[in-house]
Amino acid sequence: MMESIVLHADSAYMVNVDNFVRAICDTNHIGNYYATILVAVKEAVDCAMAFLKGHQQPGEVQLAFDYCPQGVYFRVHGMNGCFQPDDLSLVRMLVDGLELSDDKSSLRLSFDIRGIDYGEAAKRVSVLEHFYHPAASKVLQM
């Protein structure tokens, strides 16, 4: 059963994304994936919102959740051209599947919740540490 919310370019949209993802993870008992899912979804929503703000367009971004054969997916839908492949490097590292629509208005982020081995989970945490704390991750590697 698909669930969705509509986000507006105001100061509350990130709180709404966080609440939506947390509720999905809690309801579906996938709390172990919460941080990875949240960061990937927030990055995707930020891309869509930045596009709206950059083009001074009023509008909204739709965030939807549903199941797929591998697990779960989130779809972020904005305006035509709001997703550029070069802006999605962090998202690409955190998801198990990424699909961009031809008009670059919609992005589907798939997460395999059947089980990620320890090595894959550790790699994703390392990516997040490096992205958000690059100086600290260099010290840890020494």
VOPA-355881 format. One record per residue: residue number from 1; residue in three letters; y, z, x of N, C-alpha, C in turn. Coordinates in steps of 0.001 Angstrom, whole numbers. Last residue first. Example, Ala and Ser with C-alpha at 12.3 -4.5 7.8 and 13.67 -1.06 7.14 Angstrom:
BEGIN
 seq type     n_v     n_w     n_u    ca_v    ca_w    ca_u     c_v     c_w     c_u
   2  SER   -2250    7080   12850   -1060    7140   13670      30    7870   12900
   1  ALA   -5690    7800   13190   -4500    7800   12300   -3300    7800   13200
! end
This chain:
BEGIN
 seq type     n_v     n_w     n_u    ca_v    ca_w    ca_u     c_v     c_w     c_u
 142  MET    6538    9720   44272    6489    9987   45717    5383   10923   46080
 141  GLN    6682    9611   41545    5805    8646   42197    5643    8936   43671
 140  LEU    8625   11462   40827    7235   11743   40497    6268   10825   41228
 139  VAL   10938   10121   41593   10570   11343   42298    9092   11646   42058
 138  LYS   10947    8094   39705   10842    7743   41116   10420    8954   41941
 137  SER   11319    9499   37339   10031    8832   37532    9863    8399   38977
 136  ALA   13947   10403   37626   12856   11369   37630   11524   10698   37886
 135  ALA   15347    8002   37369   15445    8772   38609   14291    9764   38714
 134  PRO   14743    7087   34709   14310    6332   35890   14372    7140   37191
 133  HIS   14169    8036   31920   14494    8894   33054   14094    8208   34361
 132  TYR   13538    6025   30104   14553    7008   29730   15001    7899   30880
 131  PHE   11671    4425   31509   12775    3819   30777   13899    4815   30519
 130  HIS    9851    6248   32583   10585    5352   33474   11821    4780   32781
 129  GLU    8865    7432   30248    9539    8240   31263   10393    7371   32171
 128  LEU    7701    5179   28993    8802    5898   28350    9574    6741   29360
 127  VAL    5715    4558   30866    6738    3566   30532    7948    4264   29913
 126  SER    4169    6891   30726    4828    6543   31978    5949    5533   31740
 125  VAL    3163    6635   28156    4037    7770   28462    4816    7482   29736
 124  ARG    1577    4356   28592    2706    4297   27658    3678    5444   27882
 123  LYS    -328    5340   30387     541    4232   30785    1770    4159   29879
 122  ALA   -1632    7228   28814    -873    7677   29985      88    6593   30452
 121  ALA   -2888    5521   26976   -1904    6503   26508   -1030    6971   27666
 120  GLU   -4622    4173   28715   -3588    3428   27992   -2502    4377   27502
 119  GLY   -6268    6302   29575   -5495    5514   30538   -4360    4753   29877
 118  TYR   -7523    7204   27203   -6589    8068   27923   -5706    7285   28884
 117  ASP   -7569    4634   24651   -8174    5465   25690   -7091    6215   26468
 116  ILE   -6937    4842   21281   -6409    4359   22553   -7031    5249   23619
 115  GLY   -8114    4052   18188   -8348    4855   19371   -7828    4174   20617
 114  ARG   -7206    2962   15947   -8637    3276   15987   -8968    4089   17223
 113  ILE   -4677    2081   15831   -4872    3532   15716   -6341    3917   15710
 112  ASP   -2744    -157   17168   -4180      40   17017   -4441    1539   17009
 111  PHE      75   -1411   15671    -439    -309   16476   -1916    -119   16149
 110  SER    2515   -4001   15600    1188   -3499   15233     736   -2431   16209
 109  LEU    5443   -5058   14322    4930   -4224   15411    3612   -3621   14956
 108  ARG    7208   -7918   13600    6067   -7093   13170    5493   -6390   14388
 107  LEU   10378   -8920   12677    9544   -8503   13784    8449   -7598   13240
 106  SER   12622  -11421   11633   11618  -10426   11299   10701  -10179   12491
 105  SER   14273  -13405   12438   14839  -12404   11537   13887  -11253   11266
 104  LYS   13608  -15709   13849   13976  -14496   14603   14651  -13435   13732
 103  ASP   12465  -17804   12604   13928  -17729   12529   14487  -16471   13207
 102  ASP    9747  -17237   13098   10361  -18438   13673   11885  -18380   13665
 101  SER    9179  -13741   13854    9250  -14879   12932    9985  -16038   13593
 100  LEU    7027  -12281   16161    8424  -12603   15873    8444  -13814   14957
  99  GLU    4776   -9711   16666    4965  -11037   16081    6430  -11199   15698
  98  LEU    2721   -7851   18687    4119   -8129   18359    4225   -9552   17850
  97  GLY     481   -5164   19231     702   -6531   18771    2143   -6703   18351
  96  ASP     707   -2701   20283    -535   -3416   20558    -443   -4867   20114
  95  VAL    3740   -1543   21927    2941   -1938   20771    1655   -2622   21210
  94  LEU    5130   -1064   24289    4647      72   23508    3730    -292   22349
  93  MET    6052   -3376   25472    5208   -2487   26262    4544   -1395   25425
  92  ARG    7711   -4457   23480    6501   -5196   23868    5534   -4301   24650
  91  VAL    9834   -2644   23556    8993   -2737   22362    7657   -3378   22728
  90  LEU   10926   -3301   26042   10362   -1971   25820    9425   -1992   24621
  89  SER   11713   -6036   25541   10763   -5691   26604   10141   -4304   26411
  88  LEU   13417   -7368   23806   12283   -6640   23248   11287   -6153   24295
  87  ASP   15362   -9113   24522   15794   -7761   24160   14636   -6856   23743
  86  ASP   14178  -11580   24847   14610  -10858   26051   15008   -9413   25770
  85  PRO   13809  -12510   22165   12673  -12046   22978   13079  -11243   24215
  84  GLN   15980  -11272   19729   15849  -12184   20864   14731  -11653   21767
  83  PHE   16697  -10948   16400   15762  -10541   17451   15660  -11629   18506
  82  CYS   18466  -12171   14674   18796  -10821   15159   17853  -10331   16250
  81  GLY   18104  -14662   13500   18542  -14608   14890   18775  -13223   15445
  80  ASN   18888  -13713   10232   18384  -14781   11102   18968  -14628   12505
  79  MET   18820  -10096    9860   19408  -11428    9655   18762  -12448   10583
  78  GLY   15798   -8257    9508   17262   -8285    9494   17758   -9688    9185
  77  HIS   13034   -6191    9347   13601   -7466    8902   15121   -7348    8814
  76  VAL   10226   -4953   10773   11674   -4780   10744   12256   -6145   10411
  75  ARG    7204   -3496    9953    7961   -4748    9985    9442   -4407    9855
  74  PHE    4469   -1919   11415    5809   -1756   10878    6491   -3111   10996
  73  TYR     981   -1299   10862    2095   -2071   11402    3385   -1686   10704
  72  VAL   -2205      57   11887   -1000      48   11058      33    -888   11679
  71  GLY   -5177   -1311   12502   -4576       2   12293   -3409     -51   11333
  70  GLN   -6415   -3768   12562   -6467   -2942   13766   -5945   -1531   13540
  69  PRO   -5870   -4868    9984   -7256   -4611   10423   -7368   -3694   11640
  68  CYS   -3121   -2862    8727   -3665   -4127    9198   -5079   -3842    9710
  67  TYR    -882   -1357    6356   -2103   -1333    7161   -2469   -2746    7584
  66  ASP    2690    -895    6620    1460   -1230    5902     293   -1149    6873
  65  PHE    6192    -501    6185    4945     -30    6787    3788    -519    5946
  64  ALA    9508   -1688    6906    8332   -1566    6048    7128   -1126    6868
  63  LEU   12914   -1818    6736   11815   -1303    7548   10642   -1055    6610
  62  GLN   15643   -3994    6675   14525   -3423    5940   13444   -3019    6931
  61  VAL   19063   -3656    7014   17819   -3931    7715   16718   -3260    6909
  60  GLU   22038   -5188    5806   21056   -4135    5843   19833   -4616    6602
  59  GLY   25571   -5767    6047   24186   -6092    5758   23301   -4889    5862
  58  PRO   28383   -7431    7285   27837   -6349    6475   26391   -6717    6172
  57  GLN   28939   -8381   10578   28344   -8764    9303   27957   -7510    8525
  56  GLN   29848   -8638   13211   30689   -8043   12172   30249   -8482   10785
  55  HIS   28149   -9218   15149   28645  -10358   14377   29525   -9918   13216
  54  GLY   27579   -6671   16065   28158   -7657   16982   28738   -8867   16276
  53  LYS   26330   -5515   13838   27625   -5002   14299   28327   -6007   15192
  52  LEU   23968   -7083   13715   24885   -6981   12571   26283   -6557   13024
  51  PHE   22909   -6545   16273   23230   -7915   15883   24224   -7914   14717
  50  ALA   22440   -3832   16072   23409   -4316   17064   23833   -5739   16738
  49  MET   20392   -3847   14141   21693   -3249   13819   22775   -3731   14797
  48  ALA   18304   -5074   15586   18799   -5674   14334   20183   -5147   13978
  47  CYS   18020   -3236   17706   18320   -4664   17964   18917   -5321   16730
  46  ASP   17345    -887   16290   18596    -960   17052   18991   -2408   17353
  45  VAL   14793   -1591   15375   15880   -1401   14403   17231   -1479   15107
  44  ALA   13472   -1631   17872   13534   -2836   17038   14672   -2748   16018
  43  GLU   13781    1042   18685   14307     -46   19522   14458   -1326   18702
  42  LYS   12399    2360   16607   13837    2580   16798   14464    1472   17644
  41  VAL    9777    1422   17087   10457    1089   15829   11966    1263   15970
  40  ALA    9288    2558   19634    9199    1110   19425    9960     684   18167
  39  VAL    9613    5323   19093   10465    4654   20082   10450    3142   19863
  38  LEU    7603    5749   17092    9022    6007   16836    9921    5252   17811
  37  ILE    5183    5119   18400    5625    4345   17229    7117    4509   17024
  36  THR    5192    7096   20406    5123    5681   20747    5641    4819   19606
  35  ALA    5285    9462   18837    6330    9160   19828    6352    7680   20176
  34  TYR    2900    9255   17106    4272    9374   16605    5326    8942   17623
  33  TYR     280    9304   17631     969    8051   17952    2459    8116   17621
  32  ASN    -640   11658   16668    -787   11417   18101     -16   10179   18552
  31  GLY    -396   11461   13901     651   12150   14651     562   11941   16151
  30  ILE   -1753   10290   11844   -1666    9584   13126    -529   10158   13972
  29  HIS   -2157   10835    9099   -2829   11626   10139   -2890   10882   11477
  28  ASN    -645    9690    7173   -1813    8937    7621   -2557    9615    8775
  27  THR    1421   11523    6811     598   11131    5670    -709   10486    6106
  26  ASP    2554   11555    9418    1975   12763    8822    1015   12408    7690
  25  CYS    3431    8885    9713    2463    9457   10664    1783   10700   10090
  24  ILE    5245    8731    7556    4104    7806    7645    3027    8408    8550
  23  ALA    7099   10721    8280    6354   10834    7019    5110    9937    7034
  22  ARG    8071    9618   10706    7400   10928   10699    6556   11083    9430
  21  VAL    9276    7267    9761    8142    7188   10691    7367    8497   10706
  20  PHE   11299    8409    8103   10325    7457    7571    9078    7411    8457
  19  ASN   12795    9990    9905   12141   10610    8749   11040    9713    8175
  18  ASP   13712    7954   11686   12903    9075   12163   12123    9713   11011
  17  VAL   15255    6397    9937   14112    5804   10646   13172    6918   11088
  16  ASN   17194    8283    9190   16326    7709    8166   15087    7065    8792
  15  VAL   18439    8671   11614   17787    9819   10977   16808    9309    9927
  14  MET   19498    6121   11944   18463    6589   12866   17725    7815   12317
  13  TYR   21444    5923    9881   20251    5067    9864   19158    5549   10805
  12  ALA   23794    7351    9744   22569    8022    9303   21314    7171    9466
  11  SER   26028    5867   10363   25575    6854   11344   24240    7502   10970
  10  ASP   25160    2542    9297   26022    3717    9310   25407    4745   10253
   9  ALA   24027     -29    8196   24645     204    9511   25666    1334    9414
   8  HIS   21165     932    6296   22521     399    6370   23125     790    7712
   7  LEU   17859     147    5386   18762     862    6286   20110     164    6317
   6  VAL   15372     702    3065   16482    -172    3436   17470     676    4226
   5  ILE   11835    1078    3402   13164    1631    3174   14180     586    3606
   4  SER    8445     961    2120    9603     433    2846   10863    1215    2510
   3  GLU    4933     502    2109    6068    1381    1871    7240     824    2655
   2  MET    2061   -1011     758    3255   -1128    1589    4318    -136    1134
   1  MET   -1175       0     843       0       0       0    1241       0     891
! end
